[in-house]
Amino acid sequence: MLETLDVISPSPPQSGVRWGKVLDQNRCIGCHACSTACKSENEVPLGVNRTFVKAVEVGVYPEVNRFFQVTRCNQCTDAPCVPVCPVEAMFIRPDGIVDFDRELCIGCKACMAACPYDAININPEFHSIEKCNFCAHRIDQGLEPACVVVCPTEAIVVGDLNDPNSEVSRLIARNKAEVRKPEKGTSPKVFYLGAHEATLNPSVAAYTGGNMWSEQKEGYPVETLEAGGVKSLPNARVAYEVPHRPPWDWRVSLYTWTKSIAGGAFMIYALLKLFGIAVDQTWTLATSVIGGFFLAATGVILIFDLEKPWAFYRIFTRPQWRSWLVRGAFIITGYALVLALLFLAGLLGLSGLAEALVIPGAILSVLAVIYTAWLFGQSKGRDLWQNPLLPLHLFSQGLFAGAAAFLIVDLFLPLPAEARTLVGWAFAVGLLVHLLFALSELVMPHMTIDAKRAAHQMIFGRYGTFYWTGLIAGAVLPLVLFAVLGQGAVFAALLGLAGLLAYEHAYVQAAQSVPLT
């Protein structure tokens, strides 16, 4: 009976329609009917939420108010999850609905990192992305989304934003309609009426780690929201939230490290060649082995970080070229080809081939090291990564990581004295630049509250041990040892590589530690 009453307009996707949603928080009573209806309609499993009702308490007993916010995908006009998807599993329909295709999804979690609203999850049953898609299957049948139908106070309204006479257009025109995080430039099509600042902006309510009915043991660290001297609204605290795990774990931290060594090895080899320093055929072979081993490790890590590792080939068979994950995959593939040819050149003594590979190999090795900066840059919700100098920082890491690998191998395969000197200088300069960039997170002001809190989490919070290990044991001490020990720089090289791994983990994980809902 209900299905015959919730009719809107006939669809399927029409280019003249632009669907939008209004959430009237003045009417919301926090009953969670929309959450349960969404789960029932879309068969959402336990542990995953396409929509939920966030609750924030403001005040001190006995004068306390509880404010609600229906939280879900914001159906962005300029959705950052779409261009970052490597296989077009996330897409925008002609009617403006941001939808997904779980069959195409490879589970790379790039869309999760890109979403400024933490609205995307991994469905544990299908190992693919999951989010509110406006109940597109119901829209196509002329029916309203399930959450609209069940809301007892009619706090959720959908309609055509292109039609000035639609209810959503009239509500937006006649009221103060707000969107979440307008500064991100995503132009959401989900509007809030009467929402309290403490619910709209996750940076102004203290997160205590407790929920109304339990303690929240998963998700973001508790100390994030009261870090770095950034104050929340007086007596505003999150009373109910759902867990949000960072999308990229230790494997992404490790991948940035192995990739630095893999690309850095050829960077040093090319540097020697460009300075006219002769290295024998054995070092040509050693460069290809060092680079190849760590590049293979990088590929294995990337594949097994996917929720569907067996589907990684889709990056090459149906690439979405706006995604830096795709561009990076092709850069790594091109660099792997260069290393394979360099191996043949070293094995067969083909000095002409080795010389011909220097320039293309140098370009591809540098790109292999630094492209992650642009991939991170596509993650609009992770403010710590929005650093225009990050490519230069990654370049310095690759430079000293490659030099460190050469200095270690020098123990078993001695370099010519002139080559050892240049490698040593590359190590020292690269490590010094890396140290300065790492220190800048400590002393330079950050432009947004989220960036400041992420930096505080990295330096003084949950990941502080990794940061200071990378800074002191992995940068300051190696520079001192290198200056003192000279040719015994292998100790400095080992410390430098270990410290780089610690720093990478702190940087990658801390950026994802700030709540976005």
Backbone hydrogen bonds, N-H to C=O, Kabsch-Sander energy under -0.5 kcal/mol:
donor,donor_aa,acceptor,acceptor_aa,energy
4,T,1,M,-1.0
5,L,2,L,-1.6
6,D,2,L,-1.2
8,I,142,G,-2.7
17,V,14,Q,-1.2
19,W,95,D,-2.2
20,G,159,G,-2.5
21,K,189,K,-2.5
22,V,157,V,-3.1
23,L,191,F,-3.3
24,D,22,V,-0.6
24,D,155,A,-3.3
25,Q,23,L,-1.1
25,Q,193,L,-2.3
26,N,193,L,-0.5
27,R,24,D,-1.2
28,C,24,D,-1.3
36,T,32,H,-2.2
37,A,33,A,-2.7
38,C,34,C,-2.1
39,K,35,S,-2.1
40,S,36,T,-2.4
41,E,37,A,-3.0
42,N,38,C,-2.3
43,E,39,K,-0.8
44,V,39,K,-1.6
48,V,45,P,-1.5
52,F,71,T,-2.0
54,K,52,F,-0.7
54,K,69,Q,-2.8
55,A,240,Y,-1.8
56,V,67,F,-2.6
57,E,237,R,-2.7
58,V,65,N,-2.8
59,G,235,N,-2.1
60,V,63,E,-1.0
63,E,60,V,-2.3
64,V,62,P,-1.1
65,N,58,V,-2.6
67,F,56,V,-3.1
67,F,65,N,-0.5
69,Q,54,K,-2.1
71,T,52,F,-3.3
71,T,69,Q,-0.6
73,C,50,R,-0.5
77,T,186,T,-0.9
77,T,187,S,-2.2
78,D,186,T,-2.5
79,A,76,C,-0.7
79,A,77,T,-0.6
82,V,79,A,-1.3
84,V,80,P,-0.9
85,C,81,C,-0.7
85,C,82,V,-0.8
88,E,85,C,-0.6
91,F,99,D,-2.4
93,R,91,F,-0.5
93,R,97,I,-2.9
96,G,93,R,-2.2
99,D,91,F,-2.5
99,D,97,I,-0.8
101,D,89,A,-2.4
102,R,100,F,-0.5
104,L,101,D,-0.6
105,C,101,D,-1.6
113,A,109,K,-1.8
114,A,110,A,-1.8
115,C,111,C,-1.7
118,D,115,C,-0.9
121,N,130,E,-2.8
123,N,121,N,-0.6
123,N,128,S,-3.6
127,H,123,N,-2.4
128,S,123,N,-0.8
130,E,121,N,-2.1
132,C,50,R,-0.6
136,A,133,N,-0.9
138,R,135,C,-1.4
139,I,135,C,-2.2
140,D,136,A,-2.4
141,Q,138,R,-1.1
142,G,139,I,-1.9
143,L,138,R,-2.9
144,E,6,D,-1.9
148,V,145,P,-0.6
149,V,145,P,-1.6
150,V,146,A,-1.7
151,C,147,C,-1.1
154,E,151,C,-1.0
157,V,22,V,-2.6
157,V,155,A,-0.5
159,G,20,G,-1.8
161,L,18,R,-3.4
161,L,159,G,-0.7
163,D,160,D,-1.2
166,S,163,D,-1.8
170,R,166,S,-2.2
171,L,167,E,-2.6
172,I,168,V,-2.3
173,A,169,S,-2.2
174,R,170,R,-2.1
175,N,171,L,-1.1
177,A,175,N,-1.4
178,E,192,Y,-2.7
184,K,181,K,-1.8
185,G,182,P,-1.8
189,K,74,N,-2.2
190,V,74,N,-0.7
191,F,21,K,-3.1
191,F,189,K,-0.5
192,Y,178,E,-3.3
193,L,23,L,-2.4
194,G,176,K,-0.6
199,T,196,H,-1.6
200,L,196,H,-2.2
201,N,197,E,-2.5
204,V,201,N,-1.7
206,A,236,A,-3.0
208,T,206,A,-0.7
211,N,214,S,-3.7
212,M,239,A,-1.1
216,Q,209,G,-2.4
217,K,215,E,-0.7
224,T,221,P,-1.0
225,L,222,V,-0.8
226,E,223,E,-1.1
227,A,224,T,-1.0
230,V,227,A,-1.8
231,K,229,G,-0.6
233,L,204,V,-3.6
236,A,233,L,-1.8
237,R,57,E,-2.6
237,R,235,N,-0.5
238,V,206,A,-2.7
239,A,55,A,-2.6
240,Y,55,A,-2.0
249,D,247,P,-0.6
252,V,249,D,-1.4
253,S,249,D,-1.1
254,L,250,W,-2.6
255,Y,251,R,-2.2
256,T,252,V,-1.8
257,W,253,S,-1.1
258,T,254,L,-2.6
259,K,255,Y,-2.2
260,S,256,T,-1.3
261,I,257,W,-1.7
262,A,258,T,-2.6
263,G,259,K,-2.8
264,G,260,S,-2.3
265,A,261,I,-1.9
266,F,262,A,-0.8
267,M,263,G,-1.8
268,I,264,G,-2.2
269,Y,265,A,-1.9
270,A,266,F,-3.2
271,L,267,M,-1.9
272,L,268,I,-2.3
273,K,269,Y,-2.0
274,L,270,A,-2.9
275,F,271,L,-1.6
276,G,273,K,-1.5
277,I,272,L,-2.6
278,A,276,G,-0.6
283,W,280,D,-0.9
284,T,280,D,-1.3
285,L,281,Q,-2.0
286,A,282,T,-2.4
287,T,283,W,-2.4
288,S,284,T,-1.6
289,V,285,L,-1.9
290,I,286,A,-2.9
291,G,287,T,-2.7
292,G,288,S,-2.4
293,F,289,V,-2.7
294,F,290,I,-2.1
295,L,291,G,-2.1
296,A,292,G,-2.4
297,A,293,F,-2.1
298,T,294,F,-1.8
299,G,295,L,-2.3
300,V,296,A,-2.4
301,I,297,A,-2.4
302,L,298,T,-2.5
303,I,299,G,-2.4
304,F,300,V,-2.4
305,D,301,I,-0.8
306,L,303,I,-1.2
307,E,107,G,-1.6
308,K,106,I,-2.0
311,A,308,K,-2.2
312,F,309,P,-1.3
314,R,311,A,-1.8
315,I,312,F,-1.9
316,F,313,Y,-1.6
317,T,313,Y,-1.5
318,R,314,R,-2.4
320,Q,86,P,-1.7
321,W,319,P,-0.7
323,S,320,Q,-2.0
327,R,323,S,-2.2
328,G,324,W,-2.1
329,A,325,L,-1.8
330,F,326,V,-2.1
331,I,327,R,-2.2
332,I,328,G,-2.9
333,T,329,A,-2.0
334,G,330,F,-2.5
335,Y,331,I,-2.6
336,A,332,I,-2.5
337,L,333,T,-1.9
338,V,334,G,-1.9
339,L,335,Y,-2.4
340,A,336,A,-2.1
341,L,337,L,-2.3
342,L,338,V,-2.5
343,F,339,L,-2.1
344,L,340,A,-1.9
345,A,341,L,-2.4
346,G,342,L,-2.6
347,L,343,F,-2.6
348,L,344,L,-2.7
349,G,345,A,-0.9
350,L,345,A,-1.9
351,S,349,G,-1.5
354,A,350,L,-2.0
355,E,351,S,-2.3
356,A,352,G,-2.1
357,L,353,L,-1.3
358,V,355,E,-1.1
361,G,357,L,-2.3
362,A,358,V,-2.4
363,I,359,I,-2.3
364,L,360,P,-2.4
365,S,361,G,-2.5
366,V,362,A,-2.1
367,L,363,I,-2.3
368,A,364,L,-2.5
369,V,365,S,-1.5
370,I,366,V,-2.3
371,Y,367,L,-2.2
373,A,370,I,-1.9
374,W,370,I,-0.6
374,W,371,Y,-0.9
375,L,371,Y,-1.7
376,F,372,T,-3.0
377,G,373,A,-1.6
378,Q,374,W,-1.0
378,Q,375,L,-0.7
379,S,376,F,-1.8
380,K,114,A,-0.6
380,K,378,Q,-1.5
382,R,379,S,-1.7
383,D,381,G,-1.0
385,W,382,R,-1.4
386,Q,383,D,-1.3
387,N,385,W,-2.1
390,L,387,N,-2.0
393,H,389,L,-1.9
394,L,390,L,-2.7
395,F,391,P,-2.1
396,S,392,L,-2.2
397,Q,393,H,-1.9
398,G,394,L,-2.4
399,L,395,F,-2.4
400,F,396,S,-2.2
401,A,397,Q,-2.2
402,G,398,G,-2.5
403,A,399,L,-1.9
404,A,400,F,-2.3
405,A,401,A,-2.0
406,F,402,G,-1.9
407,L,403,A,-2.4
408,I,404,A,-2.0
409,V,405,A,-2.3
410,D,406,F,-1.8
411,L,408,I,-1.4
412,F,409,V,-1.5
413,L,409,V,-2.5
420,R,416,P,-2.7
421,T,417,A,-2.0
422,L,418,E,-1.8
423,V,419,A,-2.6
424,G,420,R,-2.3
425,W,421,T,-2.1
426,A,422,L,-2.4
427,F,423,V,-2.4
428,A,424,G,-2.5
429,V,425,W,-2.9
430,G,426,A,-2.4
431,L,427,F,-2.4
432,L,428,A,-2.3
433,V,429,V,-2.5
434,H,430,G,-2.3
435,L,431,L,-2.4
436,L,432,L,-2.2
437,F,433,V,-2.3
438,A,434,H,-2.6
439,L,435,L,-2.5
440,S,436,L,-1.7
441,E,437,F,-0.9
441,E,438,A,-0.6
442,L,439,L,-1.3
443,V,439,L,-1.7
444,M,440,S,-2.6
452,K,448,T,-2.0
453,R,449,I,-2.6
454,A,450,D,-2.4
455,A,451,A,-2.4
456,H,452,K,-2.2
457,Q,453,R,-2.4
458,M,454,A,-2.1
459,I,455,A,-2.4
460,F,456,H,-2.8
461,G,456,H,-1.3
463,Y,457,Q,-1.7
464,G,461,G,-1.7
467,Y,463,Y,-2.2
468,W,464,G,-2.9
469,T,465,T,-1.9
470,G,466,F,-2.5
471,L,467,Y,-2.3
472,I,468,W,-2.8
473,A,468,W,-0.6
473,A,469,T,-0.6
474,G,469,T,-1.5
476,V,471,L,-2.3
477,L,472,I,-2.9
479,L,475,A,-1.9
480,V,476,V,-2.0
481,L,477,L,-3.0
482,F,478,P,-2.8
483,A,479,L,-2.0
484,V,480,V,-2.0
485,L,481,L,-3.7
486,G,482,F,-1.5
487,Q,485,L,-0.6
488,G,485,L,-1.8
489,A,486,G,-0.9
491,F,488,G,-1.4
493,A,489,A,-2.4
494,L,490,V,-2.5
495,L,491,F,-2.3
496,G,492,A,-2.6
497,L,493,A,-2.2
498,A,494,L,-2.2
499,G,495,L,-2.9
500,L,496,G,-2.1
501,L,497,L,-1.9
502,A,498,A,-1.8
503,Y,499,G,-2.6
504,E,500,L,-2.8
505,H,501,L,-1.9
506,A,502,A,-2.0
507,Y,503,Y,-2.7
508,V,504,E,-2.8
509,Q,505,H,-2.2
510,A,506,A,-2.2
511,A,507,Y,-1.4
512,Q,509,Q,-0.9
513,S,510,A,-1.7
